[in-house]
Amino acid sequence: MKDGVVQISQAVSIALHGMGLLALRGRKMSIGELSEMMSASETHAAKVFQRLVKAGLVNSSRGPTGGVELALPASKITLFEIYEAIEGSPQSDYCLLQQDNCPFGSCIFGSMLKNINNEFVRYMSSMTLADLTGSEINETKSVAADNKN
């Protein structure tokens, strides 16, 4: 089998990796810089980050010193929030045929698809960008520096 069972869209992959890079670097970055690091289309990355800005997960500024940065601490942004900003909420009773009524009367996969979906949501909801990148260390240092000033 070439690909795995669970598929993540390219847009979600760009969002998760881009947000991870912002958390890891702890600074504002240009879309060009992010897209180059991810080997992604700059145009596609810009569209993805527009959705993240609209969701309130990223701040964006224009101009020569512009770019994008996390709108919240990495420890406050879950991977599911990023996923949901791009794809919306996943359906709990997903049908591979995208039908309301199964031709077999009940799904040939039983509850497996629902269980996989629920486990995916549970995992993505429990993981933050800080968990993903270890950036909570950087946040602690930043907060300590702010408290000294």
LUMLONU-311914 format. One record per residue: residue number from 1; residue in one letter; z, x, y of N, C-alpha, C in turn. Coordinates in steps of 0.1 Angstrom, whole numbers, plus 5000, padded with zeros to 4 digits. Example, Ala and Ser with C-alpha at 12.3 -4.5 7.8 and 13.67 -1.06 7.14 Angstrom:
<nodes>
(1, A, (5078, 5132, 4943), (5078, 5123, 4955), (5078, 5132, 4967))
(2, S, (5071, 5128, 4978), (5071, 5137, 4989), (5079, 5129, 5000))
</nodes>
This chain:
<nodes>
(1, M, (5000, 5009, 4988), (5000, 5000, 5000), (5000, 5009, 5012))
(2, K, (4990, 5007, 5021), (4989, 5015, 5033), (4999, 5012, 5043))
(3, D, (5000, 5000, 5047), (5009, 4995, 5057), (5022, 4988, 5051))
(4, G, (5032, 4988, 5059), (5045, 4982, 5054), (5043, 4967, 5055))
(5, V, (5053, 4959, 5050), (5053, 4945, 5051), (5055, 4940, 5065))
(6, V, (5065, 4945, 5071), (5069, 4941, 5085), (5059, 4949, 5095))
(7, Q, (5052, 4941, 5103), (5043, 4947, 5112), (5049, 4945, 5127))
(8, I, (5048, 4956, 5134), (5052, 4956, 5148), (5040, 4958, 5156))
(9, S, (5037, 4949, 5166), (5025, 4951, 5175), (5025, 4964, 5182))
(10, Q, (5014, 4968, 5187), (5013, 4980, 5195), (5020, 4978, 5208))
(11, A, (5020, 4966, 5213), (5027, 4964, 5226), (5042, 4966, 5224))
(12, V, (5048, 4960, 5213), (5062, 4962, 5210), (5065, 4977, 5208))
(13, S, (5057, 4984, 5201), (5059, 4998, 5198), (5059, 5006, 5211))
(14, I, (5050, 5003, 5220), (5049, 5010, 5233), (5062, 5006, 5241))
(15, A, (5067, 4994, 5241), (5079, 4990, 5248), (5091, 4997, 5242))
(16, L, (5093, 4997, 5229), (5104, 5003, 5223), (5104, 5018, 5226))
(17, H, (5093, 5025, 5223), (5092, 5039, 5225), (5094, 5043, 5240))
(18, G, (5087, 5035, 5249), (5088, 5038, 5263), (5102, 5037, 5268))
(19, M, (5109, 5026, 5264), (5122, 5023, 5269), (5132, 5034, 5263))
(20, G, (5129, 5038, 5251), (5137, 5049, 5244), (5135, 5062, 5252))
(21, L, (5123, 5065, 5257), (5121, 5077, 5265), (5128, 5076, 5278))
(22, L, (5128, 5065, 5284), (5135, 5063, 5297), (5150, 5065, 5295))
(23, A, (5155, 5060, 5284), (5170, 5062, 5281), (5173, 5077, 5278))
(24, L, (5164, 5083, 5270), (5166, 5097, 5266), (5165, 5106, 5278))
(25, R, (5156, 5104, 5287), (5154, 5113, 5299), (5164, 5109, 5310))
(26, G, (5168, 5097, 5311), (5178, 5093, 5321), (5173, 5094, 5335))
(27, R, (5159, 5092, 5337), (5154, 5093, 5351), (5141, 5084, 5352))
(28, K, (5137, 5082, 5364), (5125, 5075, 5366), (5113, 5083, 5361))
(29, M, (5103, 5076, 5355), (5091, 5082, 5350), (5079, 5074, 5353))
(30, S, (5068, 5081, 5355), (5056, 5073, 5358), (5050, 5068, 5345))
(31, I, (5042, 5057, 5346), (5035, 5051, 5335), (5026, 5062, 5328))
(32, G, (5020, 5070, 5337), (5011, 5080, 5332), (5018, 5090, 5323))
(33, E, (5030, 5094, 5327), (5038, 5104, 5320), (5043, 5097, 5307))
(34, L, (5047, 5085, 5307), (5052, 5078, 5295), (5040, 5076, 5285))
(35, S, (5029, 5072, 5290), (5018, 5069, 5281), (5012, 5082, 5275))
(36, E, (5013, 5093, 5282), (5009, 5106, 5276), (5018, 5110, 5265))
(37, M, (5031, 5108, 5268), (5041, 5112, 5258), (5040, 5104, 5245))
(38, M, (5035, 5091, 5246), (5034, 5082, 5235), (5020, 5082, 5229))
(39, S, (5011, 5089, 5235), (4996, 5089, 5231), (4991, 5075, 5232))
(40, A, (4994, 5068, 5242), (4990, 5054, 5244), (4982, 5052, 5256))
(41, S, (4974, 5042, 5256), (4966, 5038, 5268), (4974, 5036, 5280))
(42, E, (4971, 5042, 5291), (4979, 5040, 5303), (4978, 5025, 5308))
(43, T, (4966, 5020, 5307), (4964, 5006, 5310), (4973, 4996, 5302))
(44, H, (4973, 4999, 5289), (4981, 4990, 5280), (4996, 4992, 5283))
(45, A, (5000, 5005, 5285), (5014, 5007, 5288), (5018, 5000, 5301))
(46, A, (5009, 5001, 5311), (5012, 4994, 5324), (5015, 4979, 5322))
(47, K, (5006, 4973, 5314), (5008, 4958, 5311), (5021, 4956, 5304))
(48, V, (5024, 4964, 5294), (5037, 4962, 5287), (5049, 4963, 5296))
(49, F, (5048, 4974, 5305), (5060, 4976, 5314), (5061, 4965, 5325))
(50, Q, (5049, 4958, 5328), (5050, 4947, 5337), (5059, 4936, 5330))
(51, R, (5057, 4934, 5318), (5065, 4923, 5310), (5080, 4927, 5310))
(52, L, (5083, 4940, 5309), (5096, 4945, 5308), (5103, 4944, 5322))
(53, V, (5095, 4946, 5333), (5100, 4944, 5346), (5103, 4929, 5348))
(54, K, (5094, 4920, 5344), (5096, 4906, 5345), (5109, 4901, 5338))
(55, A, (5111, 4907, 5327), (5123, 4904, 5318), (5136, 4910, 5324))
(56, G, (5135, 4918, 5335), (5147, 4924, 5341), (5153, 4936, 5333))
(57, L, (5145, 4942, 5325), (5150, 4953, 5317), (5146, 4967, 5324))
(58, V, (5136, 4966, 5332), (5131, 4978, 5339), (5129, 4975, 5354))
(59, N, (5132, 4985, 5362), (5129, 4985, 5376), (5116, 4993, 5379))
(60, S, (5108, 4989, 5388), (5095, 4996, 5390), (5094, 4998, 5405))
(61, S, (5088, 5009, 5409), (5086, 5012, 5423), (5072, 5019, 5424))
(62, R, (5065, 5017, 5435), (5052, 5022, 5437), (5052, 5035, 5446))
(63, G, (5041, 5041, 5447), (5040, 5052, 5456), (5041, 5066, 5449))
(64, P, (5040, 5077, 5456), (5040, 5090, 5450), (5052, 5093, 5442))
(65, T, (5064, 5088, 5446), (5076, 5091, 5439), (5080, 5078, 5430))
(66, G, (5071, 5069, 5429), (5073, 5057, 5421), (5074, 5059, 5406))
(67, G, (5076, 5049, 5399), (5077, 5049, 5385), (5085, 5038, 5380))
(68, V, (5089, 5039, 5367), (5098, 5029, 5361), (5111, 5036, 5356))
(69, E, (5122, 5028, 5356), (5135, 5032, 5351), (5142, 5020, 5346))
(70, L, (5152, 5023, 5337), (5160, 5012, 5331), (5167, 5005, 5342))
(71, A, (5167, 4992, 5341), (5174, 4983, 5351), (5189, 4982, 5347))
(72, L, (5192, 4985, 5335), (5206, 4984, 5330), (5209, 4997, 5322))
(73, P, (5222, 5000, 5320), (5226, 5011, 5311), (5220, 5009, 5297))
(74, A, (5216, 5020, 5291), (5210, 5019, 5278), (5219, 5012, 5268))
(75, S, (5232, 5013, 5270), (5241, 5006, 5260), (5241, 4991, 5262))
(76, K, (5235, 4986, 5272), (5235, 4972, 5275), (5221, 4965, 5272))
(77, I, (5212, 4973, 5267), (5199, 4968, 5263), (5197, 4969, 5248))
(78, T, (5195, 4957, 5242), (5193, 4957, 5227), (5178, 4958, 5224))
(79, L, (5175, 4963, 5212), (5161, 4965, 5208), (5155, 4951, 5207))
(80, F, (5163, 4941, 5204), (5158, 4927, 5203), (5154, 4922, 5216))
(81, E, (5161, 4925, 5227), (5158, 4921, 5240), (5144, 4926, 5244))
(82, I, (5142, 4939, 5240), (5129, 4945, 5243), (5118, 4938, 5235))
(83, Y, (5120, 4936, 5222), (5111, 4929, 5214), (5107, 4915, 5220))
(84, E, (5118, 4908, 5223), (5116, 4894, 5228), (5109, 4894, 5241))
(85, A, (5110, 4904, 5250), (5103, 4904, 5263), (5088, 4905, 5260))
(86, I, (5084, 4911, 5249), (5070, 4913, 5247), (5064, 4902, 5238))
(87, E, (5071, 4899, 5227), (5066, 4889, 5218), (5072, 4875, 5218))
(88, G, (5083, 4873, 5226), (5090, 4860, 5226), (5099, 4860, 5213))
(89, S, (5105, 4849, 5212), (5115, 4847, 5200), (5107, 4844, 5188))
(90, P, (5110, 4851, 5177), (5103, 4849, 5164), (5108, 4836, 5158))
(91, Q, (5098, 4829, 5151), (5102, 4816, 5145), (5110, 4819, 5132))
(92, S, (5120, 4811, 5130), (5128, 4813, 5118), (5122, 4808, 5105))
(93, D, (5112, 4799, 5106), (5105, 4794, 5094), (5090, 4797, 5095))
(94, Y, (5088, 4810, 5095), (5074, 4815, 5097), (5066, 4812, 5084))
(95, C, (5053, 4807, 5086), (5044, 4805, 5075), (5032, 4815, 5077))
(96, L, (5029, 4822, 5066), (5018, 4832, 5067), (5005, 4825, 5069))
(97, L, (5004, 4813, 5065), (4991, 4805, 5067), (4991, 4798, 5080))
(98, Q, (5003, 4799, 5087), (5005, 4792, 5100), (5002, 4777, 5099))
(99, Q, (5007, 4771, 5088), (5006, 4757, 5085), (5019, 4750, 5087))
(100, D, (5019, 4737, 5091), (5031, 4729, 5091), (5035, 4724, 5077))
(101, N, (5025, 4722, 5069), (5028, 4717, 5055), (5022, 4727, 5045))
(102, C, (5030, 4732, 5036), (5026, 4741, 5026), (5018, 4734, 5015))
(103, P, (5006, 4739, 5012), (4998, 4733, 5001), (5005, 4732, 4988))
(104, F, (5015, 4740, 4986), (5023, 4741, 4973), (5035, 4732, 4974))
(105, G, (5038, 4725, 4985), (5050, 4717, 4986), (5061, 4725, 4992))
(106, S, (5063, 4737, 4988), (5073, 4746, 4994), (5067, 4760, 4993))
(107, C, (5072, 4769, 5002), (5066, 4782, 5003), (5067, 4790, 4990))
(108, I, (5055, 4797, 4987), (5055, 4805, 4974), (5064, 4817, 4975))
(109, F, (5068, 4820, 4987), (5078, 4832, 4989), (5092, 4827, 4989))
(110, G, (5095, 4814, 4988), (5108, 4809, 4988), (5115, 4812, 5001))
(111, S, (5127, 4817, 5001), (5134, 4820, 5014), (5132, 4835, 5018))
(112, M, (5124, 4842, 5011), (5123, 4857, 5013), (5118, 4859, 5028))
(113, L, (5108, 4853, 5033), (5103, 4855, 5046), (5113, 4852, 5057))
(114, K, (5120, 4841, 5055), (5131, 4837, 5064), (5142, 4848, 5064))
(115, N, (5146, 4852, 5052), (5156, 4863, 5051), (5152, 4876, 5057))
(116, I, (5140, 4880, 5055), (5135, 4892, 5062), (5135, 4890, 5077))
(117, N, (5130, 4879, 5082), (5130, 4876, 5096), (5144, 4877, 5102))
(118, N, (5154, 4870, 5095), (5168, 4870, 5099), (5174, 4884, 5099))
(119, E, (5171, 4892, 5089), (5176, 4905, 5089), (5170, 4914, 5100))
(120, F, (5157, 4912, 5103), (5151, 4919, 5114), (5158, 4916, 5127))
(121, V, (5160, 4903, 5130), (5166, 4899, 5142), (5180, 4904, 5143))
(122, R, (5188, 4903, 5132), (5201, 4908, 5131), (5202, 4923, 5135))
(123, Y, (5193, 4931, 5128), (5193, 4946, 5131), (5189, 4949, 5145))
(124, M, (5178, 4943, 5150), (5174, 4946, 5164), (5184, 4941, 5174))
(125, S, (5191, 4931, 5171), (5202, 4926, 5180), (5214, 4935, 5180))
(126, S, (5216, 4942, 5170), (5228, 4950, 5169), (5226, 4964, 5174))
(127, M, (5213, 4968, 5176), (5210, 4982, 5180), (5207, 4982, 5195))
(128, T, (5213, 4991, 5202), (5209, 4993, 5217), (5201, 5005, 5218))
(129, L, (5195, 5007, 5230), (5188, 5019, 5234), (5197, 5031, 5232))
(130, A, (5210, 5030, 5236), (5219, 5041, 5235), (5221, 5045, 5220))
(131, D, (5222, 5035, 5211), (5223, 5038, 5197), (5211, 5046, 5192))
(132, L, (5199, 5041, 5197), (5186, 5047, 5193), (5185, 5061, 5198))
(133, T, (5189, 5064, 5210), (5187, 5077, 5216), (5199, 5086, 5217))
(134, G, (5211, 5081, 5214), (5223, 5089, 5217), (5226, 5090, 5232))
(135, S, (5219, 5082, 5240), (5220, 5083, 5254), (5234, 5079, 5260))
(136, E, (5242, 5073, 5252), (5255, 5069, 5257), (5263, 5081, 5262))
(137, I, (5260, 5092, 5257), (5267, 5105, 5261), (5263, 5108, 5276))
(138, N, (5250, 5106, 5279), (5245, 5108, 5292), (5251, 5098, 5302))
(139, E, (5252, 5085, 5297), (5258, 5075, 5306), (5273, 5078, 5309))
(140, T, (5280, 5083, 5299), (5294, 5086, 5301), (5295, 5097, 5312))
(141, K, (5287, 5107, 5311), (5287, 5118, 5321), (5283, 5113, 5334))
(142, S, (5273, 5104, 5335), (5269, 5098, 5348), (5280, 5090, 5354))
(143, V, (5287, 5082, 5346), (5298, 5074, 5351), (5309, 5083, 5356))
(144, A, (5313, 5094, 5349), (5323, 5103, 5353), (5320, 5110, 5366))
(145, A, (5307, 5113, 5367), (5303, 5120, 5380), (5304, 5110, 5392))
(146, D, (5300, 5098, 5389), (5301, 5088, 5400), (5315, 5085, 5404))
(147, N, (5325, 5085, 5394), (5339, 5083, 5397), (5345, 5094, 5405))
(148, K, (5339, 5107, 5404), (5345, 5118, 5412), (5341, 5117, 5426))
(149, N, (5329, 5110, 5429), (5324, 5110, 5443), (5331, 5099, 5451))
</nodes>
